[in-house]
C-alpha cells in the first residue's frame, strides 16, 4: 500500500491532483499559511487547546449508534452511524473551523472569511469566531440563502456578516469565487478559512488533518462496541471533508470497502447533478487540480443538488487520487433517493439528517439490503437536518404525508 503513504508531497500534490495554482499576489500568502500551519500542527500547546475545545465545547467524542430498526427494515447488513450531527453547531464542520480560527489567531489576523453552501460551515465558523473574538464574513449564494434560511439566521445571531452572492448560479461555487475575490483585497488582516478539503495547498491537507478526529474516534469506538472493524464505510461527498475525516484512519485496512456518495440530482444531464467523480474529468478550479465538471475549454459547468452543501463542480484532490488508485468507490444517490432516506431515517430511527448526509443514508440502505446479515456498515452522519426542515416541508411535505 505504498500509494497510501504520506500525502500530500511538499507541494501539496496527491498524485496528479492538488497543488497550488495561484495568482502571483497569493503565492507568498499561501506559503506563509503553510509555514504557520506546519509550525503549530505538532505544537503541544495548540493541540491541547484544540482537544480541550473538542471535548468541553464541541462535545466530542461523538457517539456511534447502532440503527437496529433501520437494519431490521432493510433486512441485511447491520447499519451504524457516527453521530457527527450531535456536535455543537450540528455537523462535522466545527472540527476544522475551530482549528482554522485558532490558526488565524496565532497569525495575528483580525477577521476570518469563508464561503458556505448549506450553511453548516458558515455557522461553525461564525461560532468559532464568536468564541475566539474574531470578526467573521460569510459569503453565501442567494439561492442557498433562501433554501437554508435557519442557518442564515444562526450566523447573524452569532454576529457574522452574511454577504449574499448574486453572480452565476448564486450557489456554492459562486460563493467561493466571491470569497476569493474578497480575500485578494486584504490578505493581511483576514484569513480565508476554506470550508472543505479543497482549494490550494495547504487547505486540503489542513482541513483533512482537523477532520481525522472523526475516523480516529470511530475506529476505537467500533472495535469497543463490536470487537471488530466495520466491513463498509459510507459518507457523502461534495468537497469531501466529512468523508476524508472518516476514511483516512481506515485507508490502509484493505478488507474494508469504502464508498463516497455524490449527488446525481435530477439526472446526469448537464446542470442537473453534481456527480463530479462520476461525470467529471481532471481540471483546475479555485487554485487546485481535481476531478471537475467542466466544458471543453476547462471552465466549470453549472451543477445542482437538492443538498446545497454538495453542489460544487470540483472535489477534494485526495478524493480524486483515491478514485484513481481504486481505494474508494465513488457512487451516486439522486434527489429522490436522498429525500426518501431523509424521511425514512426520521420516521424509523427518530433522527432527522441533513440532506447532504441523507445521500449517504440512501446508498447505505440500498447496500445493506444486498449484503448478508453478518456484514456491517458505518455511515458518517455528517449533519442534522434542522437547517433543511422548512425547505423539505414546503417542497416535499405533501408527498410524504405532512399536512
N, C-alpha and C positions, 0 to 999 in steps of 0.2 A: 504493500500500500504506500509506496514512496510518493505516489502522486498526491497523497493526502498529508504530506509533511508540512513544514511551516509555510503558511500562506498569510499574506502575500509576500512577494520579494521586497527588496528595499525601495523599489519604485512604485510599489502598490499594485503589482500585477498578479492576477490569479490566472496563470497560463497566459492566454492572449487577451484576457479581459482586465478591466480596471484601469490603473494608471491615473494620470492627471493631464488632461488636455485643456489648457488654461490660457486666458488672455495674459499678456506679459505682466499686467499690474497685479495679478493674483499669484504669480509663481512664488515670490518671496513670502507672501502671506501664508500660503499653504505649507511652505517649507517650515515657517515658524510654528504653525499649529502642530505639524508633525513632530518637530523637536520638543515642543512643550508637552505633547501627549506622551511621547516616549520617555520623557523625564519623569512624569508623575505616575505612569500606569503601574509601575512596580514599587512606588514610594509607599512605605508603610503607613504614614500619616494619612495620605489620600485614601488608600484602600480601607483603612479603619473608619474614616469619616463616612465614606460611601456605604460600607457594610452596616454601620450604625443606623444610617438613614433607611436602608433596605429593611432592617429588622423592625425598628421602632416607628418609622414613618410610613413606609410602603405596606408593611405587614407581611414581609417575607419570612419564611418560605411560603409560597402559595401552595395549597394542598393538591394532592391527586385524589380524584374521586372516581369510584367505580360506578358506572351508569348501569345499574342492574336492570331497571325497567326497559331502557332502550335496547340493551343487549338481548333481553328476552323477546322483545318485539321483533328485532332483526333476525333472531333465530340462529345466529352463527357465532363469530368471534366475540370475545369479551371486549367491551368498549370502556376506556378510561379517559379522563380529561385532566390535563394540567391546568389548574384554575387560575390563569392569569387575569381573568375577569374580576377576581376578588381583590386584586391590588388596589391601593388608593389611586383614584382617578379612573379606575375601571378597565385598565388594559395594560399590556406589556410595556407601553411607551415610556412610562415613568422610570423604567430601569436605565435607559440610556439618557433620558433628559436630566436626571439628577447628576449623572456623570459629566454631561456636556456643560451644565451650568456651573458645576464645581470647577471644571477646567477654565471656563470663562472668567471666573473669579480669580483663579490663580494667575491668569494672564493679564489681570487688571482691567478687564472690559467693564463697561457700564450698562450695556444692553445686550440681550440675546434676541435674535430674529429667526423665524422659521416659516416654512410652508406647512399647510395641513390640508388633508382631503376630507377624511371622515371626522376630523376634529380631535381625535384622540391624542395625536402628537401635540396639537396646539394646546389642549387642556393640560397635558402633562408638563409641557414646557412653561406654560403660564403658572402652574402650581409650583414648579421648582424655582422659577424666578421670584414668585411671591415669598417663598420660604427663605431664599438666599439673597433677597433685597436687590434684585436686578430689574431694570426696565425690560419690557417684552413687547415685540411687534410680531403679529401673526398674519401671514398672507394667505387668503382663502378665496377660491373661486366663487363667484356669485351663485352658481348652480348649487355648489356644496353648502353654501351659507343657508340656502332655503331648505335643503334636504336634512341638514344636521343642525337645525336651529337650537336644540337643547345644549349642544356643545358650544355654540357661539355665545349663548347666554353665560355658560360657565366661565368661558375665557374672559368675558367682560367683567363678571363678578370678581374674578381673581386679579383684575387690574391690567390685563393685557389690552393692547391696542389692536383690534381686529381690522385688517385692511382688505376691503373687497377687491377682487381681481376680475376685471370685466373683459379682458382680451381673450382671443382664441375661443376655446370651448368653455371657458370660465370654470375649469375644474383643476385637478391636481397638477398636471403638467404646467399649466399656465401660472399657477401659484408658485411653483418652483422658479419659473422664468422671472417672475416679478420679484421674488425674494433675492435671486442672484443679482438682479439689476440694483436693488436697494443696497446690497452688500458692497457692490463695486463703488458706490458713492461714499462709503465710510467703512473702511476695514480696520481703522484704528480703535474706535471706541466700542464697536459691536462685534459679536461672533455669530456667524450663521450656524445654527445648530440643526444640521440636516436630520430629517426625521426617519430615515431608514438606512439600510446598508447599501446606499447608492451615493453618487457624487464622486468628486475627485479624491484621490488619496490625501489624507488618511481616513476619511469618513467611513468607507465600507468596513475596514478592519476595526476602527474605533467603536462604531455602533455595535458591531458583532461582539466585540470583547465585553461591552457592558451588558449585552443581552445573553451571553453564555451562562449567566446565573440560572436561567430557566432550565437548560439541559443538565447542568451540574446537579441542581436540586432534584430534577425528575429522575435521573439515573439512580441516585441513592434512595429516593422515596419508593420507586417502583420495585427495587430489589427488596427493600424492607417490607413492602406490602405483599409481594407475591413470591419472593425468593429467586426470581429470575429477571432477565431483561425483557422488555417488550419485543414482540415479533415484528411489529409495524409501527412506524411513526407517521403522523399526518399533520400538516399545517398549511394554512392558506398562504399564498404568495402574491404580493403586489410588488413593492420594492423588495420585501423579503426579510425584514428584521425579526419578526416573531419566529419565522421558520428557521432561520440560521441560528437563532438563540436556542431552539430546541435541538436542532440537528447536530451541531458542532461536537457535542460531547459523545455522540454515538457514531460518528462517521467511520471510525476505524473498526467498529463492530460489524464485520462483514455479513453476518447472518441476519441482521436487521434490515427489513425493507423500509425505505424512506420515500414518502410521497409529498410533493409540493403541489397544492391545488390552486390553479389560476381561474379567473372568471371567463367563461365562454359567452357570458352575456345573453344577448338575444339570438345570435347566430355567429358563424365565423365570417360573415361579410364584413368588409372594411367599415370601421366606425361603430360596429355593434358588439364588440368584445374587447377584452384587454388580455388576451392569452399570449403573452409575449414569448414565452419559451416554446409554445406550440406552433405559433404562426410567424414569429419574428426571425430576423437574421442578424448577424453581428453588425453593430454600428456604434456611433458615438452620440451621446446625449449628456448634457449637463456636466461636461468635463470628464467623462469616463466612457470606457468601451464595454458593451454588454450586448445581449440579445435585445433587439429593438424592432418594434413595429414601425416600418419606415417605407417611404416611396422610393422610386428608382434613383432619386437624387440624394438619398440618405437623410431626408427630412422626416421627423417623426409624424406619423399619421394620427388622426383623431382616434381615441379609444373610448370605451364605455363599459361600465359595470353598474349594477344596482348598488354595489358597495363602493362608496366614494373613496375609501382607502385603498382600493385595488385598481382604480382606473388610471394607471400610469403606463406609458408606452415602452418603458425600459424595465430593467430588473437588476438586482444586485449582481456585481461581477462574479462573486464567489458562486452564486447560483448558476450563472452561465457556465462556469468551469465545471461544476458538479454535474450539470446536464451532459457536457461533452464527454466526461470520463465515465458517465453512466452510473455514478454512485447514488444519485437521486433521480427518481422518475417523476417527471412533471406532467400532471394530468389536469383535467378541467371539470368545472361544475357550472351549470347555466344559472341564470337569474331564477328560473322556475324551480330548479333543484335547491338552490340556496334558500328561497322563500319557504319551500316545503320543509326544509330542515329547520329553519328558524321556528316555525310553528310546532314541528314535531318535538324538538328538544324542549320547547317551552311547556308543552302540554303533557309530555311523558315524564320529564325529569324536573319540571319547575325551574328551568334555567333558561333565561332569555338571552341568546347570544348576539353579539354584534353581527351585522350582515357579512362582514369580512370573514369572521370565524365560521359563520353558517356554511360557507363554501367548503371548508374542511370537514364540517359535520356531514354535509351532503355526500361527499365522496366516501367518508368513513362508513356511513350507513350502507351504501352500496357494496363496499368491500366486505364489511362484516357479514352480510347476508351470504356471500360466496365462500367464506372461509369456514373451516371446521371450528367446533366449539372450544378446542384446546388452544386456539390461537388468540393473541391479544393485540389490541390496537390502542396506542396512546396518541391522543389528539391534543394539540396546543389550542386551548380555548382562549384565544388571544385577547378578547374583549367582550364586555357585556353590552346588551342591546338597548340600554336606556336611551342612547342618542338616536336610535332608529325607530322608536316606537310610534312617534307621530307620523312619520313618513310611511311606515308599513301599514298602520291603521287606515290612513287616508287612501293609499293606493291599492292595498290588497285585503283590507279587513273584511269587506263583504264576501269575498271569495272563500274566506276561512271562518265564516260563521260569526263574525263580530257585528253586532247590531249598532 
